[in-house]
Amino acid sequence: MSKPMTKTQLVAAVAEAMGADRKTATAALDAMADVVAREVAAGGTVTLPGIGKIACKERPERQVRNPATGEMVTKAADKQVKIAVAKALKDSVNA
């Protein structure tokens, strides 16, 4: 398995695809990440065409087991980010 792409590599690839400089690509990537984070934190859903859908789901309070002691503990309600991969991306990976 190959190493994951770093932010620097992603910025370089986006800059090349946009035909822009790295500063512009970094600003675009950071702005997109900020918008997605704000929208999902507010309980919304963001669809990235060709990539997938990012949403925030609430999980209720529940009983969990402490693996070290085997004791059942109540875990407070929390939120979890879910990502549903788009069919187009799945198809391109499996082609």
C-alpha angles and dihedrals in degrees: 000000000000126000117267117261112261124224090253091054091046092050090050092050093047091047090052093047091048094044088233137117124272093253091059092045091050091051091049093048093046092047091051092049091050093049093048093047093049094047095046092045088054089056097260133127127239122203116202105196112238092008110060149259125295118201141162117237125192119228119204126230109282146171116260132178122241102229093208097054104015089233118145112237131185112241116205122241114273144165128257130196114231126195121199111196116228119245091237091059093046090050093048091050093048095044 
